[in-house]
Every structure is written in structure tokens, then in C-alpha cells.
């Protein structure tokens, strides 16, 4: 049996995560940033709390980023618990990095290395300029 991937997906300022089988879109926008900063006095405290697996922080960040209120917001806690705090916390950290970077997908080591290679090849061959 194949286990579905819980790896987040990125597109145009949106990070999609799976919580208890439901795809949830987390929007990296000013509203989410302001809400999280008001709740925690800045993104740094949200990072710190998430690193400590603080359940309420996970719920609040997901709700702020997804624009969830009311019954949807209440359901977030159940979904995070069902998915597992140890599974969700790294995704929330990734989202906070995504948010802090203005909604740009994080670059992988391979992408960084791939970008650097052509420049160094051009410089080595004397074609730079």
C-alpha cells in the first residue's frame, strides 16, 4: 500500500498541506503575517513556539494562513491532532519561512547548485561579461 505524500506544494504565494486527508491552502500574504505577528509579537516567537511543538501555535498559524474562522477554525485543531503534531510542526515551520520570504518557495540545494554552476563555467571559460 502506498502512503500518500504529506510534502507541501508551493504555487504563487500559496503552500498547500495535507491535514487529516484534506488539502489546506496556506496563503503567504500580509493578512496572515499581521495576524501571526499580533498573536506572537513577531514571526520569531511563532518560529520558537512551533519548534517547541506548541499545539495552539500550530492551530493559530494554520488558521491565520488559511483564513479559517468559526467552525472551520475549530476543525483545524482536530485535523492537526489527527495528522500528528510531529508531522505538522515541520510543515508550519516551512510555511513561516515561506511567509517570511514573501511567499517565494524555498530553494533546494540542487536548485542553488544548478544556478551557481553555469556562472562559474562561464567565468572559467572566459565567457563572462
C-alpha positions in Angstrom: 0.0 0.0 0.0 1.3 3.4 -0.9 1.2 6.1 1.7 0.2 9.5 0.2 2.9 12.2 0.4 2.3 14.9 3.0 5.0 17.1 1.5 3.7 20.6 1.0 3.2 22.0 -2.5 4.0 25.6 -3.5 2.5 27.9 -6.1 2.2 31.7 -6.3 2.3 32.6 -2.7 0.3 29.5 -1.6 1.6 26.5 0.2 -0.8 23.5 0.2 -0.5 21.0 3.0 -2.5 17.9 3.8 -4.2 17.8 7.2 -6.1 14.6 8.1 -6.6 13.9 4.4 -7.8 17.4 3.5 -5.7 19.7 1.3 -5.4 23.1 3.1 -4.1 26.2 1.3 -1.9 28.4 3.4 -1.7 31.9 2.0 1.6 33.8 2.4 0.1 37.3 2.5 0.1 40.5 4.6 -3.1 39.4 6.4 -1.6 36.2 7.6 1.7 37.9 8.5 0.0 40.6 10.5 -2.3 38.1 12.3 0.6 35.9 13.3 2.7 38.8 14.4 -0.1 40.2 16.5 -0.6 36.9 18.2 3.1 36.3 18.9 4.8 39.6 18.9 6.6 38.8 15.7 7.4 35.8 13.5 10.4 34.9 15.6 8.2 33.9 18.6 5.9 31.9 16.2 9.1 30.0 15.0 10.2 29.4 18.6 6.7 28.1 19.7 6.5 25.9 16.6 9.9 24.4 17.3 8.6 23.6 20.7 5.7 21.7 19.2 3.2 24.2 20.8 -0.2 22.9 19.7 -2.0 26.2 19.9 0.6 27.9 17.8 0.2 25.3 15.1 -3.5 25.8 15.1 -3.3 29.6 15.1 -0.8 29.7 12.3 -2.8 27.4 10.1 -6.0 29.3 10.8 -4.4 32.6 10.1 -2.8 31.4 6.9 -5.8 29.6 5.6 -8.2 32.4 6.6 -10.2 29.9 8.7 -12.8 31.2 11.2 -15.7 29.7 13.1 -16.4 26.0 12.7 -13.6 25.7 10.2 -11.1 27.1 12.7 -12.3 24.7 15.3 -11.9 21.8 13.0 -8.2 22.7 12.4 -7.3 21.6 15.9 -8.9 18.2 15.3 -7.2 17.8 11.9 -3.8 18.7 13.3 -4.1 16.3 16.2 -5.2 13.5 13.8 -2.4 14.2 11.4 0.1 14.4 14.3 1.9 17.3 15.8 5.3 15.9 14.8 4.1 15.8 11.2 2.5 19.2 11.1 5.1 21.2 13.0 7.8 21.0 10.3 5.3 22.0 7.7 4.3 25.0 9.8 8.0 26.0 10.1 8.3 25.7 6.3 5.3 27.9 5.9 6.7 30.5 8.3 9.9 30.6 6.2 7.7 30.8 3.1 5.8 33.7 4.7 9.0 35.5 5.9 10.3 35.2 2.3 7.3 37.0 0.9 5.6 33.9 -0.5 8.5 32.6 -2.5 9.1 28.9 -2.5 12.3 27.9 -0.7 15.2 27.0 -3.0 16.5 23.5 -2.7 20.3 22.8 -2.5 20.1 21.2 -6.0 18.5 24.4 -7.4 21.1 26.6 -5.8 23.9 24.4 -7.0 22.4 24.3 -10.5 22.2 28.1 -10.6 25.8 28.6 -9.5 27.3 26.1 -11.9 26.6 27.9 -15.2 28.0 31.2 -13.8 31.2 29.5 -12.7 31.5 27.6 -16.0 31.2 30.9 -17.9 33.8 32.6 -15.7 36.2 29.6 -16.1 35.9 29.7 -19.9 36.4 33.4 -20.1 32.9 34.0 -21.5 31.6 36.0 -18.5 30.8 39.6 -19.2 
